[in-house]
Amino acid sequence: MTETRRAGWLFVTPIGLLYLLILLAPLSYFLLLSIFKYSAFEMYLFEPTAENYQRLLFDPYYRGVIYRTLRIAATTTVFTLLVAYPLAYFLARYGGPGRGVLMFLVIAPLMSGVIVRTYGWIVLLGAEGTINTALIWLGAIQRPIQILRTEFAVIMAMVHILLPYMVFPLFSAIVAQERNLEQAARTLGASNLRIFLEVTLPLSRPGIVMGSVLVFTLTAGAIVTPQLLGGKEMKVLGILIYDLVLTTLNWPLASAVASLLVLLQFSVIVLYFRGARGRAAA
């Protein structure tokens, strides 16, 4: 083994052990727990069973929770991308001397907690909140409309909360593009729209995919924002795990739900890396 490879292993081993301790060990624990039988008196029995996964796959209630989680995560990802791309493009191309200030404004919301930002949306979207008050004052509506306790409220707040996670991968992908390619296309007579669709946008694909993976996985596992803005009836996988662990104490079923959530998140990540390898090979 060469000195370079030894040095590489020396640097990789600590992080590998750390991942083994804080990631693989908990994952292995609840994967194992998910196949045990629930007991109201002993929390779980060491009896292997597929009952927990059968409930997730065949019970309409749990299927509905899964579909709602995927729907909210996918919709949030799409809208976050639509909002973040123009902002990232402006920061990468036209930021100028004020780019640092603009970048700080993008990242500033991360300096406050998720609960604080979510309560800010409650102030905006409540029956007597800013939006309803403004609409009534303008004469657009006669009485407050129901915005809180809806998927729309959850998606709006998640787009705002996760926007930086989409902006920065997009910014990195756009700022790294060779501007001469756009100039060459323009010299050959391509319009600005065609340049964007056939040059800029395809070269932004790594940032689009990475940002989408981050937003999708974070939304799928969110608890606080769906709970506060969606109400008690708005069940997603993260809230379901929380309730099963702390309220009903059904740890085996909670472990099965957590296993499914991790599987969904890792599937998205694996698809991303497979796509990245395919583009690299091409």
NORTAPE-V838248 format. One record per helix or strand of 2 or more residues. SS is the DSSP state (hx for helix, st for strand). FROM is the first residue (numbers start at 0). TO is the last residue. Records with the same first field share a line. If there is no record, write none. Layout:
SS: FROM-TO ; FROM-TO
This chain:
hx: 2-32 ; 50-57 ; 59-93 ; 95-110 ; 113-124 ; 129-137 ; 150-174 ; 178-186 ; 191-202 ; 204-219 ; 223-229 ; 236-245 ; 250-280
st: 36-38 ; 42-44
